Structures are given as structure tokens and as C-alpha cells.
């Protein structure tokens, strides 16, 4: 009888232990490296999407330089965030309605000096809007580029032209990342060159959630996602990384928020302040 009781108790402990292990939360995934993406260059300190901003982002230890693309009336890819010229140049109207020659006459730096006098520099006055080819020529083929196709539905042939220039300048595709809010644009790039590393941008207006089906679909063509950081939570971040996708939230500009996201397990982030993220990463390494 005693032997039976002992066996019964042992069985009960084994059963409870099995239940506990099945229901235990998966181990938290912490990336070995957090990618520092200089958003539009070091755009807190220099006019966004200018060579000056890109070079400063590199100097401030950004791992990647982010480049937004628009296309001129005569089919040239230029570095600019907006579809219109108004915010970041002294021009007006849509990029698609202006030739490259017309856009090259514009001042893409003075607006920054006026808006951010604490970071104003005389050399920013009169800066020009760079073409993608000029960026590649200035920064070199081995720089890490993170390029976005902006409003690809407005610019037929944008993806083909982007790939042509990437191939022309022999940009290192092992480190190159291409992103878009448009799944169609990314799928087109994937069909043109399946070796390209793609990132699906996402914009949330409320608490971020993602289904297994969405993750599986994104994984069919992309290596990661780029959601706005505002509505993220740890459960979301862990679900993404534990399913093998990178997650690079945008645009994170305070040290406190950077630290929270790193603790949640993000694999990188976009910031206008690559120097702050670089310093935080150093501090966290020292604390390990």
C-alpha cells in the first residue's frame, strides 16, 4: 500500500511538472545587436536627406543611413521624404511635376537653419537635393543603406530604376535593406531580385497587434518589419522576434524610450539622434 501511495504522489508531481512546463512562457529573446539606423541621416542636427546629414549620421556611429526616394518628372530617383518640395526646399509643388534640373536649382538647407537655429550652420545654406546615384558616389558601395520606396504607386518603374542603380554601383546586397509601406512594391522588388533583403513598414493607430497569418505572409518576402514605436508592447515585439523576423521601430528619439524598446527585444530602430542610441548601447554593454 505504501509503495502504491509513493508511486501515486510521484506521478502527481510528474503530471503537475509537465503541465507547468507546457504552460510556461517562452524564454524572452534578446538580440545580440541593436541596429542603429540614422533616420534621414542625423536629421536632428542637419538638413534631412542631404549629403551633410548622411555624413553626420555616419560620424555619429549610425549603422545604417536611411534614404527616402521620390522620382522626378524625367525619371531620376532623388533623396526626399515628401512628395512635395515645400517643406524641405524653397520650391513648391509635386516632385513628379519637376525635372531634376529644376529641383537642382533649389535650396534644401536654409529651412533647417531657420527651424532649428541651435543647430544652424552656414554651410547648410544652399545645400542641394541629392540623387540616389550621387549618394552612392559620395558614400561608397560598401556603406550600409536602408532605402525606402516612397509612394511607389505615384512613380511607375521606381523599383526597376532602384535596382538598376544598385546593380550599377555594385552596392553590397548582403547589408542593403529596402523598405516600403507598400507590400506591392516589396513584392515587385522580390520578384525582380529574390536576394534583396526587404522590410515591411507598418503604421499603427492603436495598440499594435499582429496575427500568425500576417507574420507568415510577411516572412514569404521580407526579413523584418518596421512599425511606428508609439503603440508597441513587449508581447508584440517578442512575438515578432521569436518568429524569426527583425523589428526596427521608427522614429525613436529619447534615451528612455530607446532603453525600453531594447529591453523588450527589438533588433534595431530608426532615430534622428544616432549619437544618443550609440551612447546608450555603449552604456548597456558596460553594464552586462
Secondary structure by P-SEA (a helix, b strand, c coil): caaaaaaaaaaaaaaaaaaaaaaccccbbbbcbbbbbcccccccccccccaaaaaaaaaacccbbbbbbbbccccccccccccccccccccccccccccaaaaaaccccaaaaaaccccccccccccccccaaaaaaaccccccccccccccccccaaaaaaaaaaaaaccccccbbbbcccaaaaaaaaaacccbbbbbbbbbcccccccaaaaaaaaccccccccccccccaaaaaaaaaabbbbbbcccccaaaaaaaaaacccccccccaaaaaaaaaaaaaac
